């Protein structure tokens, strides 16, 4: 009878050990699954961040290009205005000189 009790205890101990091993394996699988989910979420977040950064960079480059274009247009308008003013000034000087020459005659 004592042997039967020892055998039963050994069987119970083995059963508990197997149950613990199964629980540990399940916990490890769960931990690996969670880690993979976290890595996947992190990769997705990094991808979104890179895309947003690229969009912002593109907008900034567009804004800078537009600013340079506007500046070039303003410089061109200013130069045209200065040229027109110089031309008018020359025309006025020519007329004045002609009027003065006519007055002397």
C-alpha positions as CSV (number, residue, x, y, z in Angstrom):
1,X,0.0,0.0,0.0
2,X,2.9,2.4,0.8
3,X,4.3,1.7,-2.7
4,X,1.0,2.6,-4.3
5,X,0.9,5.9,-2.4
6,X,4.5,6.7,-3.5
7,X,3.6,5.8,-7.1
8,X,0.5,8.0,-6.9
9,X,2.5,10.8,-5.5
10,X,5.2,10.4,-8.2
11,X,2.5,10.4,-10.9
12,X,0.9,13.5,-9.4
13,X,4.3,15.2,-9.3
14,X,4.9,14.4,-12.9
15,X,1.4,15.6,-13.8
16,X,2.0,18.9,-12.0
17,X,5.5,19.2,-13.7
18,X,3.9,18.6,-17.1
19,X,1.2,21.2,-16.4
20,X,3.8,23.7,-15.3
21,X,5.8,23.1,-18.5
22,X,2.7,23.6,-20.6
23,X,1.9,26.8,-18.7
24,X,5.4,28.0,-19.2
25,X,5.4,27.2,-22.9
26,X,2.0,29.0,-23.3
27,X,3.4,32.0,-21.4
28,X,6.5,32.1,-23.6
29,X,4.4,31.9,-26.7
30,X,2.2,34.7,-25.4
31,X,5.2,36.8,-24.6
32,X,6.6,36.2,-28.1
33,X,3.3,37.1,-29.7
34,X,3.1,40.3,-27.7
35,X,6.6,41.2,-28.6
36,X,5.9,40.7,-32.3
37,X,2.8,42.9,-32.0
38,X,4.8,45.6,-30.3
39,X,7.5,45.4,-32.9
40,X,4.9,45.6,-35.6
41,X,3.2,48.6,-34.0
42,X,6.6,50.3,-33.6
43,X,7.5,49.7,-37.3
44,X,4.1,51.1,-38.3
45,X,4.6,54.2,-36.1
46,X,8.1,54.7,-37.5
47,X,6.7,54.4,-41.1
48,X,4.0,57.0,-40.4
49,X,6.6,59.3,-38.8
50,X,8.9,59.0,-41.8
51,X,6.0,59.7,-44.2
52,X,4.9,62.7,-42.2
53,X,8.5,64.0,-42.1
54,X,8.8,63.5,-45.8
55,X,5.5,65.4,-46.4
56,X,6.7,68.3,-44.1
57,X,10.0,68.4,-45.9
58,X,8.3,68.5,-49.3
59,X,5.9,71.3,-48.1
60,X,8.9,73.3,-46.7
61,X,10.8,72.9,-50.0
62,X,7.7,74.0,-52.0
63,X,7.3,77.0,-49.7
64,X,10.9,78.0,-50.1
65,X,10.7,77.6,-53.9
66,X,7.6,79.7,-54.0
67,X,9.3,82.4,-51.8
68,X,12.3,82.4,-54.2
69,X,10.0,82.7,-57.2
70,X,8.1,85.6,-55.6
71,X,11.3,87.3,-54.7
72,X,12.6,86.9,-58.3
73,X,9.3,88.4,-59.6
74,X,9.5,91.4,-57.3
75,X,13.2,92.0,-58.2
76,X,12.2,91.8,-61.9
77,X,9.3,94.3,-61.4
78,X,11.5,96.6,-59.4
79,X,14.2,96.5,-62.2
80,X,11.5,97.1,-64.8
81,X,10.1,100.1,-62.8
82,X,13.6,101.5,-62.4
83,X,14.3,101.1,-66.1
84,X,11.0,102.8,-67.0
85,X,11.8,105.7,-64.6
86,X,15.3,106.2,-66.1
87,X,13.8,106.1,-69.6
88,X,11.2,108.8,-68.6
89,X,13.9,110.9,-67.0
90,X,16.0,110.7,-70.2
91,X,12.9,111.6,-72.3
92,X,12.2,114.6,-70.0
93,X,15.9,115.7,-70.2
94,X,15.8,115.5,-73.9
95,X,12.5,117.5,-74.1
96,X,13.9,120.1,-71.7
97,X,17.1,120.4,-73.7
98,X,15.0,120.8,-76.9
99,X,12.8,123.4,-75.3
100,X,15.8,125.3,-74.0
101,X,17.4,125.2,-77.5
102,X,14.2,126.4,-79.0
103,X,13.9,129.2,-76.5
104,X,17.4,130.4,-77.4
105,X,16.6,130.7,-81.0
